[in-house]
Amino acid sequence: MILSEKMTITQFQTKFRKKFPGLKIEFYSKKHGVNAGSLKENQLNESLLLKDITGKKLGEIEFTPAMTVAQLEQKMEKQFGLHVQVFRRSNTLWLQTSSTDDWTLEKQNTKGLHSMVS
């Protein structure tokens, strides 16, 4: 996925959800550790441009279904200085994946999609 100068948080989230419909990704003003959650009060407004929340040059990032949540979150931090948290669908709720950061995106996505089936 290419992160452009004109991309908003919402646009990134939409592209991410197309690839992983059982997951969502949120952006924060402060980073969190592996297996730690992010505070709602630090969540960034979805209309913000990515270029306005990072001091680093934007570009291309690759994430695959085989990557773990921790790997994705760390890659976004290291490559672009963006603090993100992945959430998994659980019926009608969205859960931070903090206790399952070692699961792959594919496993998280599958679990999220299965929770939506009644």
N, C-alpha and C positions, 0 to 999 in steps of 0.2 A: 504494500500500500504506500502511496506517495503522500506525504504530508506537505502540502503547499502553503505558501504565505497567506493565501486567502481562505484556507480551510478553518471552519469553526469547530468547536467541540461537537456540536450536533451533527455536522457532516461526517466527522470521524466515527462517531457512535453509530450512525446509520450504516456506514460501510462495514463496521465491525459486526453489527447485528445481522447483516446479510450473510456474512460468512459463518457466524455462530448465533443462530436465532434463539438458542436457549440461554444466552449470556448477554450481559450488557457491561459497558465499561464507563466508569465515572472518573473525572479529573479533579485533583485536589491541590490546594495551595501548599500543603506540607506532605512530605513523604512518610511512609510507614515501613516498618520492618517486615521481614518474611514471617508469615503466620500471625500478623497483627492487622487489626482493622483500621479503617480511616474514619475520622469524625465527620459527621454530617455538616457541622459548622465550617469545616475546611473545604467543602465541596464547591467547585467553581461553577459559575453561570455558564450554561450551555451555549450562549450566544457569543462567547468570547472567541477571538481568533487564536489559534494555537501559537502563532508568532508573538502574541502579546503576553503569553504566560511562560515563555521559555527564553533564556538568553542564548540558546544554541541555534545553530543553523538547522533548518528543517530539511527533510529529504525523504528517502525511501526506507521503509522498515518492512522486514519480512517476518511474518509469524505464521506458523504451521499448526495443524491440529495436534502434532506430536509434541509441541512445546508445552511446558508446564506453565501454570498461571504465574508462578514466581519468576520464571525465565522471561515471560512477556513483560511483567511489571518492571523487572530490573533492566530489561533492554530499553524500555521507554524512558526510564530514568537516566541510564548511562548515555544513550545515544542522543536524546533530545532534552533531558532535564525535565521531563513531564512526569508528574506524580499521578499514577492511575491505580484504580482498584477494580478488579473484575467481580461482577456479581453473577450469581446463578439463579435462574427461575426456580421457585418452589411453590407450585400451584399458583396462587395469586400474589405471592410475595417475591421480593428480590433479596437474596442473602449474600452478604460479602463472603467470598470464598477463602477467607483468611485461614481457617483451620484445614483447608484442603488445597493450599497453594502448591502442593507437590503433585496434584492431579494434572493430567494433560488437558489442554483446551477441548480436545475431542471428548474426553471422559466427562468433563464438566458440562459441556454442551448436551451430550446424550442424556445425562442425569436431569438437566433442566427441561429438555423436551419431553422426557417421559413423565415428569411431574405435572405437565399440563394436560395429560390424557386422563379423562375421568372414567 
